[in-house]
Amino acid sequence: MKRSILLFAVALIAAGLAPLPVQSQEEGEQSHSTSVAGMVKLLQVEAQLIDALKDYAGELDKKLQAVRSGIVSMRQESKRAQASMEEYLSNPLNSFKLIRRMHRDWTLWQIFMDEPVGLTQVDSVQELRDQMPTSTDLEEAVTALDRIQTTYGLTTADISSGILDGRQYNVSLSALDTYAMGQILFDEGKYAAAAGWLYQSLVWLEDKNNRLPAPVEVSKGEVQAVYAETLLKLERHADALTVVNIALEGDKRNDIKMLLKKSEIETLIRMGTNTIVTAPTLKSTAAPVGEYERGCRGLFPSLSTNRKLHCLYNSSNSDFLRLAPLKMELVGLDPYMVLYHDVISASEISQLQEMATPGLKRATVYKSSASRSVVVKTRTSKVAWFTDAFNELTERLNRRISDMTNFELLGSEMLQVMNYGLGGHYDKHYDFFNASSATNLTQMNGDRIATVLFYLTDVEQGGATVFPNIQRAVFPQRGSAIVWYNLLDDGETNPQTLHAACPVLVGSKWVCNKWIRERAQLFRRPCLKRGK
């Protein structure tokens, strides 16, 4: 693998296509949630952690067995002595044994009790720390779940119960999970969303069957305190007071913080601030459903209603296609857009995934203001790049892309293989560059005239490619590929190509794409003058 990476880097430099400088992430940040393939190793690490905890329990059990065995033996001797203490002590042997036990045995028992247990296992857990998610990873996971909820219009109760877009899954979120969602959304200032999750956490805590292990348990009072604070942020003072009163009823210690919070809320209510609601209520905070959300939810009109769109066998783009035509579906005319079916085989897909998995890195976006590619929240996936001549497979795929598009690939960009993770998406964007953000590569090889996007996996739910301006949505089908033109006939950029990758709801989405540059298409697709 190291040799492949080295050859890859050398090939980039030789071709003058070394990637743009990338803004480095904080040291130790691995963006675990942005790739399903990348999260697989987390399951392996967790299995090691569980083994360490099991071994720790074994060490504790050994110590506990030794203590219990000692108690049984000492209790028998003590009961015999307690039955008739003077008679017991009148025997010099018993007296000697008592003195010796009290002086030596109990000193040894104290040392035994003081001895730490499971240090080896604790060290094992510590050694795995670098491979475990950070607070940033958790925040990204919360953001991803919130994105899923907003995009697909899901309720907190349904998500918590494992119901995703109407389908029940064999998984649910615990009180700890929902509390973490509420806490982090609160910290991000998303108070309405936080309130829903905190309320759900309290619902779970009411169920005595949902007891949590002591080291990780959360008290109802702790959740109620954050929930009340959230309601205050929403200016729902009366509701916040109700929550505080319920918390005080359940807390016999009369927590001073809760009493102070009650006094604060009562003062706000007396001042009449609760009558002016400036923050939206929970019910009205649902994000407006735009064309992007409609597309992701599969609500765009069916293509079958447009008689201009049809399916055919493409046998005219190249000599090879005359012998082996490709199944092609015309999806749109402005921009020109076609969908190829069964255009990449299962073995080719498997090979691409095997090639990409070890080298997956967080996807970036080029920022002209920074003159480099940077990690952004609007694109959450991991990517691996491969030069055209990387191996026989990449050469074959590039020949196929040329056959599919009838374009010359000289000067075009490398193949990019991507895997999306938890709620993985790419927000609305264009593939073309405008003049102000043009890179040296764009000035030399022209803009991105076309995009070719292979779908390497089916996605159980979500993950569509949507074009909100033209109400088109293409859902991933393993082995298919969508092709569209980013530029008009006169070489100008086409705003109709605005598109996005919808959040993956359930599944692992793998894609492979190629951006084709315009300069080499001088005789393949010459620029035409725009009609007056």
PyMOL commands that set and color helices and strands:
alter all, ss='L'
color gray80, all
select helices_A, chain A and resi 2-15+32-34+36-83+85-90+92-114+119-127+129-131+135-152+156-160+175-187+191-206+208-210+214-216+220-233+237-250+256-270+273-275+283-285+291-296+303-305+319-323+346-359+392-405+435-437+440-445+495-497+519-521
alter helices_A, ss='H'
color red, helices_A
select strands_A, chain A and resi 163-164+167-168+311-314+326-333+336-341+361-362+365-367+372-374+381-386+415-420+426-429+448-455+461-462+465-467+472-474+481-485+499-501+504-506+510-517
alter strands_A, ss='S'
color yellow, strands_A
deselect
rebuild
show_as cartoon
